Amino acid sequence: MTPLEHVRDPLQRALSALTHAANQSCGVKEAIRDIKRALNEVVAGEALLVREADVAALPPLPPPVTPDFTPPPRPAPRRNEMLEGALRNLETAFHRLSEANGGDWHGGRDKAYQHIDDAAKHLIATIKASNAAFRDGRRELPSCKPDGSDSGSEFVGPALPRVGEWLPVRALDVNYHHAMSPSLSSTLTRT
C-alpha cells in the first residue's frame, strides 16, 4: 500500500458508515460531501506523487486545522454508533495524512485537511442535535430546512407495503399471465 492508500482507506470506511447510518439528516449528508471532497484531494495527491517523484520525497506539512473528533456523550446505549465510527475513521485518516510524505501536493493537502475537519464538525453537530431530539422525546431526525418542512428524506414515490402485509407478486407481473397462457406458449414453441 502507498502512504496515501492508508489515508484513503479510513476515509472510505467513514463514507460507508455514513451511507449506512440510520441518521440521514442534512449534517450527515454534508459530512458525506466533505469526505468525498477529501477523497478527491487524496486521489489527486496520489496521482501527483506518482507523476513527480521529487514531490513524493518531500516531508509532510503540519495541518493548518486541529479538528475535534470527540463525540458527545450518548443519551442512550447504541445511539449514533455509525456516526461515531465515521468520526473515528476521520481521525485515523487525519493523523495518517499528517504523517504521509509528499509536501503540500500543490495545495491539495490543506484542502484535504479542511474537508476532514468540516466533516467532523458536521458530524458532531448532527450527533448533538440528534441527542437533543432524543432527550426531548422526539424520534424524528432534525429537519433539513429552516421552516421544518422537510424531514431530510428525498424519496418520493408510491407507498410500500407494511411489514407482514401480503403482496401478490403475480398480480404485479403483467407478463406472468401471458407466459402462462397455453395459446401463447404453443405459439412461441411453434416458431
trRosetta pair geometry for C-beta under 8 A, 3 or more apart (Angstrom, degrees):
i j d omega theta_ij theta_ji phi_ij phi_ji
1 5 4.2 -128 -167 81 94 133
1 6 5.9 106 134 -52 129 82
1 9 7.9 -17 -151 -34 144 132
2 5 4.7 105 52 -5 74 101
2 6 7.6 -134 96 -4 47 82
2 46 6.5 108 95 -132 151 103
2 49 7.5 143 -178 95 137 140
3 6 5.7 -53 -164 29 39 114
3 7 7.2 35 142 -15 65 101
3 96 7.6 180 179 172 77 95
3 99 7.7 -136 -163 105 119 81
3 100 4.0 147 145 -132 122 98
3 101 6.3 108 33 30 168 77
3 102 7.5 -166 78 -22 132 117
4 7 5.1 -45 -154 33 51 114
4 8 6.1 53 147 -23 72 102
4 42 5.5 164 -174 -174 108 92
4 45 5.7 -178 -118 100 148 110
4 46 4.6 -153 87 -79 147 91
4 49 6.9 166 -13 20 135 148
4 100 5.8 96 -74 -165 64 156
4 102 7.5 25 -58 -22 114 158
5 8 5.3 -50 -140 38 37 113
5 9 6.2 48 158 -32 66 100
5 46 7.5 75 -54 -105 68 134
6 9 6.2 -37 -141 21 27 115
6 10 8.0 18 164 -4 53 97
6 96 4.9 -142 124 -168 100 141
6 100 7.2 174 64 -81 108 116
7 10 7.2 -67 -166 38 32 95
7 11 6.6 26 147 -15 66 115
7 42 5.3 -156 105 -133 119 135
7 93 5.3 83 -163 -154 67 78
7 96 4.7 -169 -86 105 71 114
7 97 4.8 85 -125 -74 131 77
7 100 6.0 -57 -40 -30 126 149
7 112 7.9 29 162 168 140 145
8 11 5.6 -66 -153 41 35 114
8 12 6.2 34 155 -21 72 107
8 39 6.5 81 -136 -135 83 82
8 42 5.1 171 -79 128 86 143
8 43 7.2 82 -104 -66 129 72
8 46 7.6 -7 -44 -46 134 136
8 93 7.9 91 -65 -128 11 111
9 12 5.9 -57 -149 35 28 109
9 13 6.6 27 154 -17 64 105
10 13 5.3 -50 -144 38 40 114
10 14 6.3 45 154 -23 68 101
10 89 4.2 -177 -177 -168 89 81
10 90 7.3 -173 139 -65 110 19
10 92 4.1 -160 -117 89 165 115
10 93 4.1 -152 84 -56 114 87
10 96 7.0 140 18 15 130 137
11 14 5.7 -51 -150 34 32 113
11 15 6.4 35 150 -19 63 105
11 35 5.7 165 -168 -167 89 94
11 38 5.8 -146 -133 103 137 115
11 39 5.1 171 133 -79 138 89
11 42 6.7 176 13 6 159 155
11 89 7.1 164 -78 146 22 107
11 90 7.5 67 -104 -104 63 58
11 93 4.7 89 -55 -110 81 153
11 116 7.7 -90 -102 -97 105 103
12 15 5.5 -51 -147 36 34 115
12 16 6.3 37 152 -20 65 104
12 39 7.1 90 -69 -108 72 130
13 16 5.6 -52 -147 36 33 113
13 17 6.4 36 153 -22 65 103
13 85 7.9 -100 147 151 100 100
13 86 8.0 -173 119 -112 71 56
13 89 4.6 -152 89 -126 105 148
14 17 5.7 -52 -149 33 31 112
14 18 6.5 24 156 -14 64 107
14 35 5.6 -153 102 -125 115 144
14 85 7.7 -177 -113 121 59 72
14 86 4.2 91 -153 -151 79 74
14 87 7.8 120 -128 -34 113 17
14 89 3.8 -164 -62 90 90 127
14 90 5.2 85 -107 -54 156 76
14 93 7.0 -73 -10 -12 135 136
14 119 7.5 72 147 149 141 145
15 18 6.0 -60 -149 39 29 106
15 19 6.3 22 157 -15 66 109
15 32 6.5 92 -136 -138 77 76
15 35 4.9 -176 -78 124 91 141
15 36 7.0 95 -113 -65 130 71
15 39 7.2 -3 -46 -44 144 141
15 86 7.9 112 -44 -130 21 108
16 19 6.0 -58 -143 39 29 105
16 20 6.3 10 162 -3 64 114
17 20 6.2 -75 -150 48 25 99
17 21 6.3 45 150 -51 65 99
17 82 4.8 174 176 -169 89 82
17 83 7.6 167 137 -77 113 22
17 85 4.6 -154 -137 95 152 112
17 86 4.3 -160 85 -66 128 87
17 89 6.8 162 5 8 137 141
18 21 5.4 -32 -144 1 36 121
18 28 5.6 173 -162 -170 104 96
18 31 6.0 -150 -123 98 154 114
18 32 5.2 -165 117 -78 139 92
18 35 7.2 159 22 11 147 152
18 82 6.8 147 -87 146 35 107
18 83 7.2 66 -101 -102 79 61
18 86 5.0 61 -52 -95 92 151
18 123 8.0 -100 -97 -97 119 113
19 32 6.7 95 -67 -117 80 130
20 82 6.3 -146 89 -137 82 143
21 24 6.8 157 88 -65 88 65
21 28 6.2 -135 74 -144 137 145
21 82 3.6 -174 -99 99 93 142
21 83 6.0 72 -128 -53 151 74
21 86 7.5 -51 -50 -25 134 131
22 82 7.2 143 11 20 69 137
23 28 5.5 155 119 -47 88 145
23 80 6.9 1 -4 -108 146 74
23 82 7.4 -179 32 65 94 114
23 83 6.3 -15 56 -48 134 123
23 126 6.7 131 147 160 136 120
23 130 5.9 -36 -115 -95 144 146
23 141 5.9 146 -140 -114 75 125
24 28 5.6 -111 -136 77 31 139
24 29 6.8 57 180 -54 70 93
24 141 7.2 -81 55 -79 55 178
24 152 5.9 156 100 143 77 120
24 153 7.5 77 86 -91 122 58
25 28 5.3 101 54 9 64 100
25 29 7.2 -126 106 -2 36 91
25 126 5.7 165 70 -141 124 111
25 129 7.3 -144 127 91 168 132
25 130 7.3 -157 -4 -69 146 102
25 141 4.4 -155 -72 167 104 122
25 142 5.1 52 -144 57 144 85
25 144 6.9 -178 -168 -72 66 80
25 152 4.8 -80 -119 -110 50 156
26 29 5.5 -57 -147 39 35 111
26 30 6.2 38 153 -21 68 103
26 142 7.3 -82 26 99 95 100
26 143 7.9 18 -11 128 120 36
26 144 4.0 132 -59 -120 117 82
26 152 6.1 -126 -37 -113 70 102
27 30 5.6 -50 -147 35 32 112
27 31 6.4 34 152 -19 63 104
27 122 4.7 172 -169 179 79 84
27 123 6.8 148 148 -88 107 28
27 125 5.5 -151 -129 88 141 97
27 126 3.2 -172 96 -71 141 108
27 129 6.9 149 -9 31 148 135
27 142 7.4 40 -3 65 112 130
28 31 5.6 -52 -149 35 33 113
28 32 6.5 39 149 -23 64 101
28 83 7.1 -94 -101 -99 104 107
28 122 7.5 165 -75 140 20 110
28 123 7.3 65 -101 -104 60 71
28 126 5.6 117 -48 -146 72 167
29 32 5.5 -47 -150 31 35 116
29 33 6.7 37 150 -18 63 101
29 144 7.9 10 29 -112 138 122
29 152 7.8 -173 -17 -159 125 101
30 33 5.6 -52 -152 35 35 112
30 34 6.4 34 150 -19 66 105
30 118 7.7 -104 151 151 101 101
30 119 7.8 -176 121 -113 73 56
30 122 4.4 -152 93 -133 112 150
31 34 5.5 -53 -147 37 34 112
31 35 6.3 35 154 -20 67 104
31 86 7.1 79 145 141 139 144
31 118 7.9 -176 -111 121 57 73
31 119 4.3 90 -150 -153 76 76
31 120 7.9 108 -127 -46 110 19
31 122 4.1 -163 -63 89 87 126
31 123 5.0 69 -97 -55 152 86
31 126 7.3 -82 -20 -3 129 142
32 35 5.8 -54 -147 36 30 110
32 36 6.4 30 153 -18 63 105
33 36 5.8 -55 -150 36 31 111
33 37 6.5 33 152 -20 64 105
34 37 5.6 -54 -151 35 33 113
34 38 6.4 34 151 -19 66 103
34 115 4.7 170 -175 -171 79 78
34 116 7.3 157 148 -80 109 20
34 118 4.5 -155 -126 93 142 106
34 119 3.7 -165 94 -65 129 86
34 122 6.5 166 2 10 141 138
35 38 5.5 -50 -147 36 35 112
35 39 6.3 39 151 -21 65 103
35 86 8.0 -80 -71 -168 148 113
35 90 7.5 -99 -99 -95 105 103
35 115 7.1 153 -83 149 22 108
35 116 7.7 65 -103 -103 63 60
35 119 5.1 82 -55 -108 78 152
36 39 5.5 -50 -147 35 33 114
36 40 6.5 39 151 -22 63 101
37 40 5.6 -50 -151 31 33 114
37 41 6.7 32 151 -17 64 103
37 111 7.5 -105 152 157 104 102
37 115 4.4 -153 93 -125 106 143
38 41 5.7 -54 -152 36 35 111
38 42 6.4 34 151 -18 67 105
38 93 7.4 81 144 141 140 143
38 111 7.9 -175 -107 126 56 75
38 112 4.8 90 -147 -148 77 71
38 115 3.7 -167 -62 97 87 128
38 116 5.1 86 -108 -56 151 77
38 119 7.0 -65 -13 -16 135 135
39 42 5.6 -54 -146 37 34 111
39 43 6.2 34 155 -18 67 105
40 43 5.8 -53 -145 37 30 110
40 44 6.3 30 154 -17 64 107
41 44 5.6 -54 -146 39 31 112
41 45 6.2 36 151 -23 64 105
41 105 7.4 114 176 102 87 149
41 108 4.6 168 -162 -175 92 92
41 109 7.4 154 158 -85 120 23
41 111 4.9 -169 -105 93 146 107
41 112 3.9 -156 99 -68 137 91
41 115 6.7 167 7 13 135 140
42 45 5.4 -51 -148 35 32 116
42 46 6.5 38 151 -23 64 99
42 97 7.5 -95 -98 -105 108 110
42 112 5.7 97 -56 -118 77 140
43 46 5.6 -47 -150 30 34 114
43 47 6.6 33 151 -17 63 103
44 47 5.7 -52 -151 36 34 112
44 48 6.4 37 150 -21 65 105
44 105 7.0 108 109 167 90 128
44 108 5.3 -147 94 -129 117 152
45 48 5.5 -53 -147 35 33 114
45 49 6.3 31 156 -18 66 106
45 102 6.2 80 -177 143 107 154
45 105 4.1 -51 -113 -118 93 151
45 108 5.1 -168 -68 107 92 137
45 109 6.6 85 -101 -71 137 74
45 112 7.2 -33 -26 -35 138 145
46 49 5.9 -57 -148 37 29 108
46 50 6.5 30 154 -19 64 106
47 50 5.8 -55 -151 34 32 112
47 51 6.4 26 154 -15 65 110
48 51 5.8 -61 -148 40 30 108
48 52 5.9 -25 173 29 69 109
48 55 6.1 -60 147 98 99 153
48 102 7.4 101 95 -169 109 118
48 105 5.3 130 61 -148 155 85
48 106 6.6 -153 -131 10 152 110
48 108 7.2 172 -3 22 150 147
49 52 6.9 -72 -122 61 23 74
49 53 8.0 65 -179 -103 57 35
49 55 6.2 -124 -105 96 57 102
49 56 4.2 95 -158 -89 90 98
49 102 5.1 -57 -88 -117 118 121
49 105 7.6 -51 -46 -105 89 96
50 56 8.0 84 -57 -65 25 132
52 55 4.1 47 109 10 116 114
52 56 6.8 162 99 -18 65 84
53 56 5.4 -51 -151 31 40 117
53 57 6.9 39 153 -22 66 102
54 57 6.0 -54 -157 29 35 111
54 58 7.6 50 145 -36 60 93
55 58 5.8 -38 -164 4 44 117
55 102 6.0 33 143 -157 86 66
55 103 5.6 -90 -162 26 79 126
55 105 7.4 97 168 -102 131 47
56 101 6.3 64 175 115 54 112
56 102 5.6 -16 -121 -99 44 78
57 101 6.8 -33 -152 167 15 135
58 101 6.3 148 77 -178 49 86
58 102 6.0 29 63 174 94 10
58 103 3.4 17 99 -50 149 96
59 101 6.2 -67 -124 -124 29 81
59 103 7.3 71 61 -77 40 56
60 97 7.8 145 -150 148 133 49
60 98 6.0 119 145 175 143 38
60 99 6.1 -173 1 -170 162 10
60 100 5.6 107 -88 71 125 43
60 101 5.8 -102 -48 -97 78 31
60 102 6.9 28 -93 41 68 69
60 103 7.6 -131 -115 -63 29 13
60 109 7.7 176 -154 -153 80 154
61 103 6.4 41 -30 -171 105 41
61 104 5.1 20 -4 -78 148 82
61 109 6.0 125 48 100 112 148
61 110 7.7 -37 94 -61 136 85
62 98 6.7 29 -135 -150 48 104
63 66 7.0 133 98 -75 118 53
63 94 7.2 12 -76 -174 156 96
63 97 7.6 72 -76 101 111 108
63 98 5.4 -61 -30 -94 103 111
63 110 7.9 140 -144 -118 57 60
63 113 4.5 167 -139 -139 99 140
64 110 5.6 29 5 -137 126 102
64 113 6.2 124 35 102 79 148
64 114 7.5 -9 66 -64 110 90
65 113 5.6 156 34 148 103 107
65 114 6.2 118 -10 -96 142 58
65 117 4.4 -28 121 -75 151 158
67 90 7.6 -84 122 136 157 115
67 91 7.7 -146 93 -99 119 71
67 94 6.2 -112 37 -116 130 164
67 116 6.5 -101 -32 119 157 89
67 117 4.2 -152 -77 -116 109 75
67 120 4.5 85 -174 54 130 155
67 121 7.4 -115 -138 -43 97 80
68 120 6.6 166 70 142 53 127
68 121 7.9 78 49 -86 91 67
68 124 6.7 26 95 -62 104 162
69 87 5.2 148 -167 172 82 96
69 88 7.2 113 166 -91 122 35
69 90 6.3 -172 -119 87 115 100
69 91 3.9 79 -158 -76 172 113
69 94 7.5 -155 -58 26 134 143
69 120 5.6 -75 -95 -139 67 134
70 124 7.9 49 76 -110 54 125
71 74 8.0 27 126 -55 119 78
71 80 7.0 174 -169 119 138 131
71 83 7.2 124 -119 113 131 95
71 84 4.6 -43 -41 -111 164 93
71 87 5.5 160 -59 44 100 165
71 123 7.8 -64 -103 132 92 106
71 124 6.7 -156 -119 -110 52 78
71 127 5.6 -87 -155 156 95 174
72 124 6.7 114 -23 -159 93 80
72 127 5.3 170 32 117 104 115
72 128 5.3 104 -17 -83 157 76
72 131 6.0 -108 101 -3 132 158
73 131 8.0 102 84 -138 58 155
74 77 6.8 80 129 -98 143 23
74 78 7.8 111 -165 34 150 20
74 79 4.7 150 -152 52 102 107
74 80 6.7 -159 -108 41 94 104
74 131 7.3 -147 -141 -109 37 116
75 79 6.0 15 48 15 74 168
75 131 4.9 143 -18 -155 116 90
75 134 5.1 161 68 98 143 126
75 135 5.3 -128 -132 -65 155 90
76 79 5.0 96 63 -35 80 120
76 134 6.6 -124 6 163 116 140
78 81 5.6 -32 -159 -38 60 123
79 130 7.3 170 176 127 108 115
79 131 6.9 99 142 -96 144 80
79 134 6.5 -20 -130 -71 143 173
80 83 4.4 -48 -171 44 90 117
80 84 5.6 95 125 -26 89 96
80 127 4.9 77 -149 -126 159 97
80 130 6.1 134 -73 89 115 143
80 131 7.4 -44 -23 -59 139 90
81 84 5.7 -59 -147 39 30 110
81 85 6.2 33 154 -21 66 106
82 85 5.5 -50 -146 35 32 114
82 86 6.5 36 152 -21 63 102
83 86 5.6 -50 -150 34 33 113
83 87 6.6 38 148 -21 63 102
83 123 5.3 166 -172 -162 99 103
83 126 6.5 -142 -137 94 147 117
83 127 5.4 177 118 -75 145 102
83 130 7.9 154 3 25 161 153
84 87 5.4 -48 -151 32 36 115
84 88 6.6 38 151 -19 65 100
84 127 7.4 84 -64 -104 78 143
85 88 5.7 -50 -151 33 35 112
85 89 6.5 32 152 -15 65 105
86 89 5.7 -56 -149 39 33 110
86 90 6.3 38 151 -22 66 104
86 119 8.0 -111 151 156 112 114
86 123 6.1 -157 94 -115 117 150
87 90 5.6 -52 -147 34 32 113
87 91 6.5 35 152 -21 64 102
87 120 6.2 89 -131 -128 84 83
87 123 5.5 -169 -73 115 96 149
87 124 7.4 88 -105 -63 133 79
88 91 5.6 -52 -152 32 32 113
88 92 6.6 34 150 -18 64 103
89 92 5.5 -49 -148 35 36 113
89 93 6.3 37 153 -18 66 104
90 93 5.7 -54 -147 38 32 111
90 94 6.2 36 153 -23 65 106
90 116 5.5 156 -167 -163 97 93
90 119 5.8 -159 -117 98 142 120
90 120 5.3 -180 123 -72 151 95
90 123 7.6 -178 0 12 153 150
91 94 5.7 -53 -147 34 30 113
91 95 6.5 23 158 -13 64 106
91 120 7.8 88 -63 -101 72 131
92 95 6.1 -60 -149 39 28 105
92 96 6.2 23 156 -14 65 110
93 96 5.8 -60 -145 42 29 108
93 97 6.0 34 155 -25 65 108
93 116 6.1 -156 98 -118 114 136
94 97 5.7 -55 -149 33 27 114
94 98 6.6 25 154 -18 62 106
94 113 7.1 84 -138 -130 88 68
94 116 5.0 168 -82 138 97 151
94 117 7.8 95 -111 -61 132 67
95 98 5.7 -54 -149 35 33 110
95 99 6.6 22 154 -11 64 110
96 99 5.8 -66 -150 42 34 106
96 100 6.3 43 153 -38 69 105
97 100 5.8 -47 -143 18 32 115
97 109 7.0 157 175 -154 106 90
97 112 6.1 -155 -148 119 147 127
97 113 6.7 -177 120 -79 141 75
97 116 7.3 -169 14 -17 155 157
98 113 7.9 76 -73 -101 86 111
102 105 5.8 22 140 -64 114 87
102 109 7.2 154 97 -68 105 128
103 109 7.5 -163 114 -10 48 142
104 107 6.0 31 142 -63 110 28
104 108 7.3 137 149 42 62 60
104 109 4.9 -123 -154 32 49 118
104 110 6.4 3 -158 -20 103 96
105 108 3.6 -65 108 53 120 107
105 109 4.8 128 21 -33 107 85
107 110 6.1 -54 -165 37 55 109
107 111 6.5 54 144 -20 77 107
108 111 5.5 -58 -152 38 39 113
108 112 6.3 40 153 -22 71 103
109 112 5.6 -53 -151 34 34 112
109 113 6.5 38 151 -20 66 102
110 113 5.5 -48 -148 34 35 115
110 114 6.3 35 153 -19 65 106
111 114 5.6 -56 -148 38 32 112
111 115 6.3 32 154 -20 66 105
112 115 5.8 -53 -145 36 31 110
112 116 6.4 30 156 -17 64 105
113 116 6.0 -61 -154 37 28 108
113 117 6.3 27 152 -18 65 109
114 117 5.5 -54 -147 38 32 113
114 118 6.2 34 154 -20 66 105
115 118 5.6 -51 -145 36 32 112
115 119 6.4 35 154 -21 64 104
116 119 5.7 -51 -148 34 32 113
116 120 6.5 32 153 -18 64 104
117 120 5.8 -56 -151 36 31 111
117 121 6.5 31 152 -19 65 106
118 121 5.7 -55 -149 36 33 112
118 122 6.4 32 154 -18 66 105
119 122 5.8 -55 -150 36 31 111
119 123 6.4 28 154 -18 65 107
120 123 5.8 -57 -147 37 31 110
120 124 6.3 28 158 -17 66 106
121 124 6.0 -56 -145 37 29 107
121 125 6.3 26 158 -15 64 109
122 125 5.9 -59 -148 40 28 109
122 126 6.2 28 154 -20 65 110
123 126 5.6 -56 -145 37 31 112
123 127 6.3 32 156 -20 66 104
124 127 5.7 -50 -145 35 32 111
124 128 6.4 33 154 -19 63 105
125 128 5.7 -54 -150 36 32 112
125 129 6.4 29 154 -17 65 107
126 129 5.8 -55 -146 39 32 109
126 130 6.1 31 155 -18 66 108
126 142 7.5 -144 -138 33 68 130
127 130 5.7 -56 -144 40 29 111
127 131 6.1 31 156 -20 65 107
128 131 5.8 -55 -146 37 28 111
128 132 6.4 29 155 -20 63 106
129 132 5.7 -53 -147 35 31 112
129 133 6.4 32 154 -18 64 105
129 142 4.5 -15 151 -43 132 147
130 133 5.7 -53 -149 36 31 111
130 134 6.4 33 152 -21 64 106
130 141 6.9 -23 -104 -131 92 73
130 142 7.0 -101 -70 -14 60 102
131 134 5.6 -54 -148 35 32 113
131 135 6.3 31 155 -17 66 105
132 135 5.8 -53 -146 37 31 109
132 136 6.3 24 155 -13 64 110
133 136 5.8 -62 -147 43 30 108
133 138 4.3 -78 -170 78 85 106
133 139 7.5 148 143 -86 107 7
133 140 7.0 -107 -177 71 139 57
133 141 7.3 143 71 -131 172 26
133 142 6.4 -144 -48 -60 138 78
134 137 7.9 53 177 -62 29 16
134 138 7.4 -87 -69 65 24 62
134 139 7.5 56 -106 -104 64 49
140 151 5.9 -83 -172 -141 119 116
141 151 6.3 101 58 177 89 82
141 152 5.2 -49 93 23 128 146
142 152 7.4 74 83 -47 53 130
143 146 7.8 160 105 -80 119 8
143 147 7.9 -107 140 76 150 42
143 148 4.6 -163 -29 -126 170 50
143 149 7.2 97 -161 37 135 34
143 150 5.8 116 -163 72 90 60
143 151 6.2 -65 -107 -106 72 35
143 152 6.8 -156 -139 -40 33 85
144 150 4.8 -45 49 96 100 118
144 151 7.7 40 1 110 90 12
144 152 4.8 131 -35 -92 106 67
145 148 6.7 -109 83 -14 85 13
145 149 5.2 -28 72 46 140 84
145 150 4.6 88 0 24 112 105
150 153 7.6 -152 -178 41 81 59
161 165 4.1 -143 176 84 107 124
161 166 7.8 -113 -172 70 152 18
161 167 4.9 -136 -16 -67 159 115
162 165 4.5 90 58 -18 76 125
167 172 7.7 9 161 -28 99 131
168 171 4.0 45 111 9 119 116
168 172 7.0 155 99 -17 70 84
169 172 5.9 -62 -160 32 37 111
169 173 6.7 21 153 -11 71 108
170 173 6.0 -63 -147 40 37 103
170 176 5.2 -141 -153 120 76 162
170 177 7.9 102 170 -56 95 79
173 176 3.9 77 102 -23 112 114
173 177 7.9 157 103 -10 77 72
174 177 6.9 -56 -174 27 41 102
174 178 7.3 27 142 -5 68 110
175 178 5.5 -61 -153 44 48 111
175 179 5.7 48 152 -25 78 107
176 179 5.9 -59 -146 36 27 109
176 180 6.4 15 158 -12 63 111
177 180 6.0 -62 -147 41 30 105
177 181 6.8 48 150 -43 62 96
178 181 5.5 -37 -155 4 37 119
178 184 5.5 106 176 -68 74 177
179 184 7.0 -105 -111 102 22 134
179 185 7.2 67 -177 -72 49 97
180 185 7.7 -16 -157 -38 15 123
181 184 4.1 68 79 12 110 110
181 185 6.6 171 84 -11 56 84
182 185 5.9 -59 -143 41 31 106
182 186 6.2 28 160 -17 67 107
183 186 6.0 -55 -146 38 29 107
183 187 6.3 33 153 -22 63 107
184 187 5.6 -53 -148 34 32 113
184 188 6.4 31 154 -18 65 106
185 188 5.7 -52 -146 36 34 112
185 189 6.4 27 157 -16 65 108
186 189 5.9 -58 -143 40 32 106
186 190 6.3 35 157 -26 66 108
187 190 6.0 -56 -147 30 28 111
187 191 7.1 23 160 -20 60 106
188 191 6.6 -60 -156 27 30 106
